[in-house]
Amino acid sequence: MAKSKTISKADLVDLVAEETGMKKKDVKEVVDTMLDKISLHLDKDFKVQLTGFGTFEVRKRRARTGVKPGTTDRIKIPSSKYPAFKPGKGLKERVKV
């Protein structure tokens, strides 16, 4: 496992392969496919709910007025969409603060 406090996708693949006895190549394919399908459905404005873990969704930011960096010029910032994650009850209970 990684020495830092960050787990990469490769680390995750290694951990799952070790735990399940599956080949790393097969686990990587499953992880890549799962992430691709989540991204694809978010792009189509679907929510992706993994019960007990959380929900991936697309949220919208309203248009607003901002200040151009380095100046005092006011600029219009258009509305936008962004991906978000809302943890589920099981994840919240597992990660105790």
MODELLER restraints for C-alpha pairs under 7 A, 6 or more apart:
rsr = mdl.restraints
at = mdl.atoms
rsr.add(forms.Gaussian(group=physical.xy_distance, feature=features.Distance(at['CA:1:A'], at['CA:11:A']), mean=6.08, stdev=0.5))
rsr.add(forms.Gaussian(group=physical.xy_distance, feature=features.Distance(at['CA:2:A'], at['CA:11:A']), mean=6.89, stdev=0.5))
rsr.add(forms.Gaussian(group=physical.xy_distance, feature=features.Distance(at['CA:13:A'], at['CA:24:A']), mean=6.32, stdev=0.5))
rsr.add(forms.Gaussian(group=physical.xy_distance, feature=features.Distance(at['CA:13:A'], at['CA:27:A']), mean=5.93, stdev=0.5))
rsr.add(forms.Gaussian(group=physical.xy_distance, feature=features.Distance(at['CA:13:A'], at['CA:28:A']), mean=5.78, stdev=0.5))
rsr.add(forms.Gaussian(group=physical.xy_distance, feature=features.Distance(at['CA:14:A'], at['CA:24:A']), mean=6.39, stdev=0.5))
rsr.add(forms.Gaussian(group=physical.xy_distance, feature=features.Distance(at['CA:17:A'], at['CA:23:A']), mean=5.92, stdev=0.5))
rsr.add(forms.Gaussian(group=physical.xy_distance, feature=features.Distance(at['CA:17:A'], at['CA:24:A']), mean=5.39, stdev=0.5))
rsr.add(forms.Gaussian(group=physical.xy_distance, feature=features.Distance(at['CA:17:A'], at['CA:27:A']), mean=6.22, stdev=0.5))
rsr.add(forms.Gaussian(group=physical.xy_distance, feature=features.Distance(at['CA:38:A'], at['CA:48:A']), mean=6.54, stdev=0.5))
rsr.add(forms.Gaussian(group=physical.xy_distance, feature=features.Distance(at['CA:42:A'], at['CA:57:A']), mean=6.31, stdev=0.5))
rsr.add(forms.Gaussian(group=physical.xy_distance, feature=features.Distance(at['CA:42:A'], at['CA:58:A']), mean=6.24, stdev=0.5))
rsr.add(forms.Gaussian(group=physical.xy_distance, feature=features.Distance(at['CA:45:A'], at['CA:58:A']), mean=6.26, stdev=0.5))
rsr.add(forms.Gaussian(group=physical.xy_distance, feature=features.Distance(at['CA:46:A'], at['CA:57:A']), mean=6.85, stdev=0.5))
rsr.add(forms.Gaussian(group=physical.xy_distance, feature=features.Distance(at['CA:47:A'], at['CA:55:A']), mean=6.75, stdev=0.5))
rsr.add(forms.Gaussian(group=physical.xy_distance, feature=features.Distance(at['CA:47:A'], at['CA:56:A']), mean=5.78, stdev=0.5))
rsr.add(forms.Gaussian(group=physical.xy_distance, feature=features.Distance(at['CA:47:A'], at['CA:57:A']), mean=4.63, stdev=0.5))
rsr.add(forms.Gaussian(group=physical.xy_distance, feature=features.Distance(at['CA:48:A'], at['CA:55:A']), mean=5.57, stdev=0.5))
rsr.add(forms.Gaussian(group=physical.xy_distance, feature=features.Distance(at['CA:48:A'], at['CA:56:A']), mean=5.07, stdev=0.5))
rsr.add(forms.Gaussian(group=physical.xy_distance, feature=features.Distance(at['CA:48:A'], at['CA:57:A']), mean=6.46, stdev=0.5))
rsr.add(forms.Gaussian(group=physical.xy_distance, feature=features.Distance(at['CA:49:A'], at['CA:55:A']), mean=4.29, stdev=0.5))
rsr.add(forms.Gaussian(group=physical.xy_distance, feature=features.Distance(at['CA:49:A'], at['CA:56:A']), mean=6.38, stdev=0.5))
rsr.add(forms.Gaussian(group=physical.xy_distance, feature=features.Distance(at['CA:52:A'], at['CA:88:A']), mean=5.29, stdev=0.5))
rsr.add(forms.Gaussian(group=physical.xy_distance, feature=features.Distance(at['CA:52:A'], at['CA:89:A']), mean=5.91, stdev=0.5))
rsr.add(forms.Gaussian(group=physical.xy_distance, feature=features.Distance(at['CA:52:A'], at['CA:90:A']), mean=4.52, stdev=0.5))
rsr.add(forms.Gaussian(group=physical.xy_distance, feature=features.Distance(at['CA:52:A'], at['CA:91:A']), mean=6.39, stdev=0.5))
rsr.add(forms.Gaussian(group=physical.xy_distance, feature=features.Distance(at['CA:53:A'], at['CA:87:A']), mean=6.07, stdev=0.5))
rsr.add(forms.Gaussian(group=physical.xy_distance, feature=features.Distance(at['CA:53:A'], at['CA:88:A']), mean=4.84, stdev=0.5))
rsr.add(forms.Gaussian(group=physical.xy_distance, feature=features.Distance(at['CA:53:A'], at['CA:90:A']), mean=5.87, stdev=0.5))
rsr.add(forms.Gaussian(group=physical.xy_distance, feature=features.Distance(at['CA:53:A'], at['CA:91:A']), mean=5.12, stdev=0.5))
rsr.add(forms.Gaussian(group=physical.xy_distance, feature=features.Distance(at['CA:54:A'], at['CA:85:A']), mean=6.93, stdev=0.5))
rsr.add(forms.Gaussian(group=physical.xy_distance, feature=features.Distance(at['CA:54:A'], at['CA:86:A']), mean=5.52, stdev=0.5))
rsr.add(forms.Gaussian(group=physical.xy_distance, feature=features.Distance(at['CA:54:A'], at['CA:87:A']), mean=4.11, stdev=0.5))
rsr.add(forms.Gaussian(group=physical.xy_distance, feature=features.Distance(at['CA:54:A'], at['CA:88:A']), mean=4.01, stdev=0.5))
rsr.add(forms.Gaussian(group=physical.xy_distance, feature=features.Distance(at['CA:55:A'], at['CA:85:A']), mean=5.68, stdev=0.5))
rsr.add(forms.Gaussian(group=physical.xy_distance, feature=features.Distance(at['CA:55:A'], at['CA:86:A']), mean=5.19, stdev=0.5))
rsr.add(forms.Gaussian(group=physical.xy_distance, feature=features.Distance(at['CA:55:A'], at['CA:87:A']), mean=6.40, stdev=0.5))
rsr.add(forms.Gaussian(group=physical.xy_distance, feature=features.Distance(at['CA:55:A'], at['CA:88:A']), mean=6.97, stdev=0.5))
rsr.add(forms.Gaussian(group=physical.xy_distance, feature=features.Distance(at['CA:56:A'], at['CA:84:A']), mean=5.78, stdev=0.5))
rsr.add(forms.Gaussian(group=physical.xy_distance, feature=features.Distance(at['CA:56:A'], at['CA:85:A']), mean=4.55, stdev=0.5))
rsr.add(forms.Gaussian(group=physical.xy_distance, feature=features.Distance(at['CA:56:A'], at['CA:86:A']), mean=6.49, stdev=0.5))
rsr.add(forms.Gaussian(group=physical.xy_distance, feature=features.Distance(at['CA:57:A'], at['CA:83:A']), mean=5.82, stdev=0.5))
rsr.add(forms.Gaussian(group=physical.xy_distance, feature=features.Distance(at['CA:57:A'], at['CA:84:A']), mean=5.37, stdev=0.5))
rsr.add(forms.Gaussian(group=physical.xy_distance, feature=features.Distance(at['CA:57:A'], at['CA:85:A']), mean=6.33, stdev=0.5))
rsr.add(forms.Gaussian(group=physical.xy_distance, feature=features.Distance(at['CA:58:A'], at['CA:81:A']), mean=6.37, stdev=0.5))
rsr.add(forms.Gaussian(group=physical.xy_distance, feature=features.Distance(at['CA:58:A'], at['CA:82:A']), mean=5.53, stdev=0.5))
rsr.add(forms.Gaussian(group=physical.xy_distance, feature=features.Distance(at['CA:58:A'], at['CA:83:A']), mean=4.56, stdev=0.5))
rsr.add(forms.Gaussian(group=physical.xy_distance, feature=features.Distance(at['CA:58:A'], at['CA:84:A']), mean=5.93, stdev=0.5))
rsr.add(forms.Gaussian(group=physical.xy_distance, feature=features.Distance(at['CA:59:A'], at['CA:81:A']), mean=5.59, stdev=0.5))
rsr.add(forms.Gaussian(group=physical.xy_distance, feature=features.Distance(at['CA:59:A'], at['CA:82:A']), mean=5.48, stdev=0.5))
rsr.add(forms.Gaussian(group=physical.xy_distance, feature=features.Distance(at['CA:59:A'], at['CA:83:A']), mean=6.27, stdev=0.5))
rsr.add(forms.Gaussian(group=physical.xy_distance, feature=features.Distance(at['CA:59:A'], at['CA:84:A']), mean=6.58, stdev=0.5))
rsr.add(forms.Gaussian(group=physical.xy_distance, feature=features.Distance(at['CA:60:A'], at['CA:80:A']), mean=5.77, stdev=0.5))
rsr.add(forms.Gaussian(group=physical.xy_distance, feature=features.Distance(at['CA:60:A'], at['CA:81:A']), mean=4.44, stdev=0.5))
rsr.add(forms.Gaussian(group=physical.xy_distance, feature=features.Distance(at['CA:60:A'], at['CA:82:A']), mean=6.44, stdev=0.5))
rsr.add(forms.Gaussian(group=physical.xy_distance, feature=features.Distance(at['CA:61:A'], at['CA:79:A']), mean=5.37, stdev=0.5))
rsr.add(forms.Gaussian(group=physical.xy_distance, feature=features.Distance(at['CA:61:A'], at['CA:80:A']), mean=5.23, stdev=0.5))
rsr.add(forms.Gaussian(group=physical.xy_distance, feature=features.Distance(at['CA:61:A'], at['CA:81:A']), mean=6.12, stdev=0.5))
rsr.add(forms.Gaussian(group=physical.xy_distance, feature=features.Distance(at['CA:62:A'], at['CA:79:A']), mean=4.66, stdev=0.5))
rsr.add(forms.Gaussian(group=physical.xy_distance, feature=features.Distance(at['CA:62:A'], at['CA:80:A']), mean=6.96, stdev=0.5))
rsr.add(forms.Gaussian(group=physical.xy_distance, feature=features.Distance(at['CA:63:A'], at['CA:77:A']), mean=5.62, stdev=0.5))
rsr.add(forms.Gaussian(group=physical.xy_distance, feature=features.Distance(at['CA:63:A'], at['CA:78:A']), mean=4.50, stdev=0.5))
rsr.add(forms.Gaussian(group=physical.xy_distance, feature=features.Distance(at['CA:63:A'], at['CA:79:A']), mean=4.02, stdev=0.5))
rsr.add(forms.Gaussian(group=physical.xy_distance, feature=features.Distance(at['CA:64:A'], at['CA:76:A']), mean=6.01, stdev=0.5))
rsr.add(forms.Gaussian(group=physical.xy_distance, feature=features.Distance(at['CA:64:A'], at['CA:77:A']), mean=5.23, stdev=0.5))
rsr.add(forms.Gaussian(group=physical.xy_distance, feature=features.Distance(at['CA:64:A'], at['CA:78:A']), mean=6.64, stdev=0.5))
rsr.add(forms.Gaussian(group=physical.xy_distance, feature=features.Distance(at['CA:65:A'], at['CA:74:A']), mean=6.61, stdev=0.5))
rsr.add(forms.Gaussian(group=physical.xy_distance, feature=features.Distance(at['CA:65:A'], at['CA:75:A']), mean=5.65, stdev=0.5))
rsr.add(forms.Gaussian(group=physical.xy_distance, feature=features.Distance(at['CA:65:A'], at['CA:76:A']), mean=4.60, stdev=0.5))
rsr.add(forms.Gaussian(group=physical.xy_distance, feature=features.Distance(at['CA:65:A'], at['CA:77:A']), mean=5.71, stdev=0.5))
rsr.add(forms.Gaussian(group=physical.xy_distance, feature=features.Distance(at['CA:66:A'], at['CA:74:A']), mean=5.68, stdev=0.5))
rsr.add(forms.Gaussian(group=physical.xy_distance, feature=features.Distance(at['CA:66:A'], at['CA:75:A']), mean=5.26, stdev=0.5))
rsr.add(forms.Gaussian(group=physical.xy_distance, feature=features.Distance(at['CA:66:A'], at['CA:76:A']), mean=6.23, stdev=0.5))
rsr.add(forms.Gaussian(group=physical.xy_distance, feature=features.Distance(at['CA:66:A'], at['CA:77:A']), mean=6.49, stdev=0.5))
rsr.add(forms.Gaussian(group=physical.xy_distance, feature=features.Distance(at['CA:67:A'], at['CA:73:A']), mean=5.64, stdev=0.5))
rsr.add(forms.Gaussian(group=physical.xy_distance, feature=features.Distance(at['CA:67:A'], at['CA:74:A']), mean=4.67, stdev=0.5))
rsr.add(forms.Gaussian(group=physical.xy_distance, feature=features.Distance(at['CA:67:A'], at['CA:75:A']), mean=5.81, stdev=0.5))
rsr.add(forms.Gaussian(group=physical.xy_distance, feature=features.Distance(at['CA:68:A'], at['CA:74:A']), mean=6.21, stdev=0.5))
rsr.add(forms.Gaussian(group=physical.xy_distance, feature=features.Distance(at['CA:68:A'], at['CA:75:A']), mean=6.22, stdev=0.5))
